[in-house]
Amino acid sequence: MSRVFFLFGFLLASSLIFAQETAFRGKVIDANSKEGVPYAHLILPELKRGTSADVHGDFRFEAGQVAQSMQVLVSSVGYETRTLTLGTMSEAIALQPSLNALREVVIYDLQDRRSKRINPFVGAKIVGLGNFSGGAYPSALARYYARPKKFDQGCFLKNLEIDFYRVLGADNPAAKFRLRILEVAEDGLPGTDLLDDGLVLEKPENAAKMKVNMLPYKLSVPSEGVYIVVEHLFIPENKFTEIVSVQNNEGNYINYEVERYAPIFKGVEIARNQSNPLCFYKSLTGWKPVTQLDTAGSALAGNAPAPAFKVLFTD
């Protein structure tokens, strides 16, 4: 049985809401430079729908027959999130660059002599991780990695390996996604970005994995560790169609075509009772533990899907 995990609880409701749609077009720009903000996200929380701007900051999304007072959240890594309404949206939406709190600066020489590899795939059941929003709005997946104990001085991310799962019923296309490295917030959840803009990466066509060299960024790992995050981009070149079978009240199965967005990441299956796995998905209300997902009726049989990246630390 295929073990690709999506969320699509509001599939039928959304197909009815958007029977007659109105397209909104515009551009997300930097408030200072007036240049486009690549791959910014626009989300309508009330409808649980959203999209991503393209590389130039241009966007188009379907709002349907909705009130002009409905809120829209516009966000991007490195910028303050902006809340506005459909009625006040203009062709150019300006975002202010964020001013992260100043951190204590500690300078280390990057030696690259000792290393420590973390591989959470070992001995685990593999699962595909698709859009945790059911293909309705951009979502993200995060996993915590502790700073290795043997690095008592400097500790840096050397490289990351991100593995991919096959796309069911379609070719395995090239796909863009955003890689983010986050510090640990005071509440233990994913916190502030350590890379100001994140990294927009492209998975090559038919690639099963890709390695990312992190040494050029000289990203020092805090004593509390880091969260590694992958974020889907809802752009046309990432879109593919999946056939989903839904059982109706009479017990019959009806097939629906559902739009998804590649890539599908390879992850692992974890037991729901596993203590403190520190794996999260980004919902409309913030970061949620993957162990809170209802997977009883899926191939996971009650267990939870979790991201898993192969990480190499160095001094």
C-alpha positions as CSV (number, residue, x, y, z in Angstrom):
1,M,0.0,0.0,0.0
2,S,1.3,3.5,-0.8
3,R,2.3,5.4,2.2
4,V,2.1,9.1,1.1
5,F,0.5,11.3,3.7
6,F,-1.7,14.3,2.7
7,L,-4.4,16.1,4.7
8,F,-7.7,16.7,2.7
9,G,-10.5,16.8,5.3
10,F,-12.2,19.8,3.7
11,L,-11.8,18.7,0.1
12,L,-15.6,18.4,-0.7
13,A,-16.5,21.6,1.0
14,S,-13.8,23.6,-0.8
15,S,-14.9,22.2,-4.2
16,L,-18.4,23.6,-3.6
17,I,-17.3,27.0,-2.2
18,F,-15.2,27.6,-5.3
19,A,-17.7,26.6,-7.9
20,Q,-17.7,30.2,-9.2
21,E,-14.4,31.9,-8.7
22,T,-13.1,35.4,-8.9
23,A,-9.4,35.7,-9.7
24,F,-7.2,38.3,-7.8
25,R,-3.9,39.3,-9.3
26,G,-1.1,41.4,-7.9
27,K,2.5,41.7,-6.8
28,V,4.2,41.4,-3.4
29,I,7.0,44.0,-3.2
30,D,9.7,45.0,-0.7
31,A,8.5,48.2,1.0
32,N,12.0,49.8,0.7
33,S,13.4,48.6,-2.6
34,K,10.0,48.2,-4.4
35,E,11.3,45.0,-5.9
36,G,9.2,41.8,-6.0
37,V,9.4,39.5,-3.0
38,P,10.0,36.0,-4.5
39,Y,7.7,33.2,-3.4
40,A,5.8,35.1,-0.8
41,H,2.6,33.4,0.6
42,L,-1.0,34.7,0.5
43,I,-3.5,32.8,2.7
44,L,-7.2,33.3,3.5
45,P,-7.4,31.7,7.0
46,E,-11.2,31.6,7.1
47,L,-11.4,29.6,3.8
48,K,-8.2,27.6,4.5
49,R,-7.0,28.5,1.0
50,G,-3.8,30.1,-0.2
51,T,-1.1,30.4,-2.8
52,S,2.5,31.5,-3.4
53,A,3.8,34.3,-5.5
54,D,6.3,33.5,-8.3
55,V,10.0,34.3,-8.5
56,H,9.1,37.9,-9.4
57,G,6.5,38.4,-6.5
58,D,3.5,38.1,-8.9
59,F,0.5,36.2,-7.7
60,R,-2.9,35.1,-8.8
61,F,-5.5,33.3,-6.6
62,E,-9.1,32.3,-6.7
63,A,-11.2,33.9,-3.9
64,G,-14.7,32.8,-5.0
65,Q,-17.9,34.5,-3.8
66,V,-16.6,35.9,-0.5
67,A,-17.0,39.1,1.5
68,Q,-14.7,42.0,0.8
69,S,-14.0,42.1,4.5
70,M,-12.3,38.6,4.5
71,Q,-8.8,38.7,5.8
72,V,-5.7,37.9,3.8
73,L,-2.3,37.1,5.4
74,V,0.8,38.0,3.3
75,S,4.1,36.6,4.5
76,S,7.6,35.7,3.5
77,V,10.9,34.8,5.2
78,G,12.7,37.9,6.2
79,Y,9.6,40.1,6.3
80,E,6.9,41.1,8.7
81,T,3.6,39.4,8.1
82,R,0.9,41.7,6.9
83,T,-2.8,41.3,7.4
84,L,-5.3,43.1,5.1
85,T,-8.7,42.5,3.6
86,L,-9.8,41.5,0.1
87,G,-11.4,44.9,-0.2
88,T,-8.2,46.8,0.6
89,M,-5.9,44.8,-1.5
90,S,-4.0,46.7,-4.2
91,E,-2.0,45.6,-7.2
92,A,1.2,46.0,-5.2
93,I,1.3,44.7,-1.6
94,A,4.4,46.1,0.3
95,L,6.1,44.0,3.0
96,Q,8.4,45.6,5.6
97,P,11.7,43.7,6.1
98,S,11.8,42.2,9.6
99,L,14.1,43.4,12.3
100,N,15.2,40.3,14.2
101,A,16.3,40.8,17.8
102,L,20.1,41.2,18.0
103,R,21.9,38.1,19.1
104,E,25.1,37.8,20.9
105,V,27.8,37.5,18.3
106,V,30.5,34.9,19.0
107,I,33.2,34.4,16.5
108,Y,34.7,30.9,15.9
109,D,37.2,29.7,13.3
110,L,35.6,27.1,11.1
111,Q,38.0,24.2,11.4
112,D,36.1,21.4,9.6
113,R,38.2,18.8,11.3
114,R,35.6,16.8,13.3
115,S,32.2,15.8,12.2
116,K,29.0,14.2,13.4
117,R,26.3,12.7,11.1
118,I,22.7,12.3,12.2
119,N,20.5,10.0,10.1
120,P,17.0,9.6,11.5
121,F,16.0,7.2,8.6
122,V,18.0,4.2,10.1
123,G,15.6,1.4,11.0
124,A,12.5,3.5,10.4
125,K,9.5,2.9,8.1
126,I,9.6,5.2,5.2
127,V,6.6,7.5,4.4
128,G,6.0,10.2,1.8
129,L,5.2,13.7,3.1
130,G,3.1,15.8,0.7
131,N,1.0,19.0,1.4
132,F,-0.2,18.9,5.0
133,S,-2.9,21.3,4.0
134,G,-4.4,18.9,1.5
135,G,-3.1,21.1,-1.4
136,A,-5.1,24.1,-0.2
137,Y,-2.4,26.5,1.2
138,P,1.4,26.5,1.6
139,S,2.6,24.4,4.5
140,A,5.9,23.5,6.1
141,L,7.5,20.6,8.0
142,A,10.1,21.0,10.8
143,R,12.3,18.6,12.7
144,Y,14.6,19.4,15.7
145,Y,18.3,18.5,15.7
146,A,20.3,18.9,18.9
147,R,23.8,20.3,18.8
148,P,26.3,17.4,19.2
149,K,27.8,17.3,22.6
150,K,31.4,16.8,21.5
151,F,31.5,20.3,19.9
152,D,32.3,22.4,23.0
153,Q,33.6,25.3,20.9
154,G,32.3,26.1,17.4
155,C,29.6,23.9,15.8
156,F,28.4,24.5,12.2
157,L,26.1,22.9,9.7
158,K,28.3,21.3,7.0
159,N,25.7,19.7,4.8
160,L,22.1,18.4,4.6
161,E,20.7,15.6,2.6
162,I,17.0,15.9,1.7
163,D,15.4,12.7,0.3
164,F,12.3,12.6,-1.9
165,Y,9.4,10.2,-2.4
166,R,7.9,9.3,-5.7
167,V,4.9,11.2,-7.0
168,L,2.0,8.8,-7.3
169,G,0.4,8.5,-10.7
170,A,2.6,11.1,-12.4
171,D,6.2,11.7,-13.6
172,N,8.7,12.7,-10.9
173,P,9.1,16.4,-12.0
174,A,11.6,19.0,-11.0
175,A,10.2,21.1,-8.1
176,K,11.2,24.2,-6.1
177,F,10.9,24.4,-2.3
178,R,12.3,26.6,0.5
179,L,14.8,25.3,3.0
180,R,14.8,27.2,6.4
181,I,17.0,26.8,9.5
182,L,15.3,28.0,12.6
183,E,16.5,28.6,16.2
184,V,14.5,27.1,19.1
185,A,12.0,29.5,20.7
186,E,11.6,29.8,24.4
187,D,8.6,27.5,24.3
188,G,10.6,24.9,22.5
189,L,8.8,25.4,19.1
190,P,10.5,26.5,15.9
191,G,11.5,30.1,16.3
192,T,13.4,32.8,14.3
193,D,15.0,32.1,11.0
194,L,18.8,31.9,11.2
195,L,19.0,32.3,7.4
196,D,17.5,35.7,6.7
197,D,15.9,34.7,3.4
198,G,15.9,30.9,3.6
199,L,17.2,29.0,0.5
200,V,14.9,28.3,-2.5
201,L,16.2,25.0,-3.9
202,E,15.2,23.1,-7.0
203,K,14.9,19.3,-6.9
204,P,16.1,18.0,-10.3
205,E,13.7,15.9,-12.4
206,N,13.6,12.2,-11.2
207,A,16.0,13.0,-8.3
208,A,15.7,10.7,-5.3
209,K,17.8,13.0,-3.0
210,M,19.8,16.2,-3.0
211,K,22.7,17.4,-0.8
212,V,23.0,21.0,0.2
213,N,26.4,22.4,1.1
214,M,25.9,24.6,4.1
215,L,29.5,25.6,4.7
216,P,29.3,28.9,2.6
217,Y,26.7,30.2,5.1
218,K,28.9,29.6,8.1
219,L,25.8,28.9,10.1
220,S,26.7,28.5,13.8
221,V,24.5,26.0,15.6
222,P,23.2,27.5,18.9
223,S,23.6,25.5,22.1
224,E,19.9,24.8,22.1
225,G,20.1,23.2,18.6
226,V,18.2,24.0,15.5
227,Y,15.0,23.2,13.6
228,I,15.4,22.2,9.9
229,V,12.3,23.1,7.9
230,V,11.1,22.4,4.3
231,E,8.4,24.6,3.0
232,H,6.2,23.9,-0.1
233,L,5.8,26.6,-2.7
234,F,2.3,26.8,-4.4
235,I,3.5,27.8,-7.8
236,P,2.3,26.6,-11.2
237,E,5.5,24.6,-12.1
238,N,5.1,22.6,-8.9
239,K,1.5,21.6,-9.5
240,F,0.4,18.1,-10.3
241,T,-3.0,16.3,-10.2
242,E,-3.8,13.3,-7.9
243,I,-6.9,11.1,-8.0
244,V,-8.4,10.7,-4.6
245,S,-11.2,8.2,-3.8
246,V,-13.7,9.3,-1.2
247,Q,-16.4,7.0,0.3
248,N,-19.9,8.6,0.3
249,N,-22.8,7.8,2.7
250,E,-23.9,4.9,0.6
251,G,-20.6,3.2,0.9
252,N,-19.6,3.9,-2.7
253,Y,-16.3,5.4,-3.7
254,I,-16.1,8.5,-5.8
255,N,-12.9,9.7,-7.5
256,Y,-11.9,13.4,-7.4
257,E,-9.1,15.1,-9.1
258,V,-7.1,17.1,-6.5
259,E,-4.3,19.6,-7.1
260,R,-1.2,19.0,-5.2
261,Y,2.2,20.7,-5.1
262,A,5.5,18.9,-5.4
263,P,7.9,17.8,-4.1
264,I,6.9,14.9,-1.9
265,F,9.5,14.6,0.8
266,K,10.7,11.3,2.2
267,G,10.1,11.0,5.9
268,V,9.6,8.3,8.6
269,E,6.8,6.8,10.5
270,I,6.9,7.4,14.3
271,A,4.7,5.9,17.0
272,R,2.1,8.3,18.4
273,N,3.3,7.5,21.9
274,Q,6.9,8.3,21.1
275,S,8.1,10.7,23.8
276,N,8.8,14.3,22.6
277,P,9.8,13.7,18.9
278,L,10.0,17.4,18.3
279,C,8.6,17.2,14.8
280,F,6.0,19.8,13.6
281,Y,3.9,20.9,10.7
282,K,2.8,24.5,10.1
283,S,-0.9,25.0,10.4
284,L,-3.0,28.2,10.0
285,T,-2.7,28.7,13.8
286,G,1.0,27.9,14.2
287,W,3.3,25.0,14.6
288,K,1.6,21.7,15.7
289,P,3.2,18.4,16.7
290,V,2.8,15.7,14.0
291,T,1.6,13.4,16.7
292,Q,-1.6,15.4,16.9
293,L,-2.6,14.4,13.3
294,D,-5.5,12.0,12.9
295,T,-4.1,9.1,10.9
296,A,-6.4,6.3,12.2
297,G,-8.1,5.9,8.8
298,S,-4.9,6.1,6.7
299,A,-2.1,3.7,5.8
300,L,-0.3,4.9,8.9
301,A,-2.9,3.2,11.1
302,G,-2.6,5.8,13.9
303,N,1.1,6.4,13.8
304,A,2.5,9.8,12.8
305,P,4.5,11.0,9.7
306,A,7.7,12.9,10.5
307,P,10.3,14.7,8.4
308,A,13.8,13.3,8.5
309,F,16.9,14.9,7.1
310,K,20.4,13.6,7.1
311,V,22.5,16.2,8.8
312,L,26.3,16.6,9.0
313,F,27.7,18.8,11.7
314,T,31.3,20.0,11.8
315,D,33.6,22.2,14.0
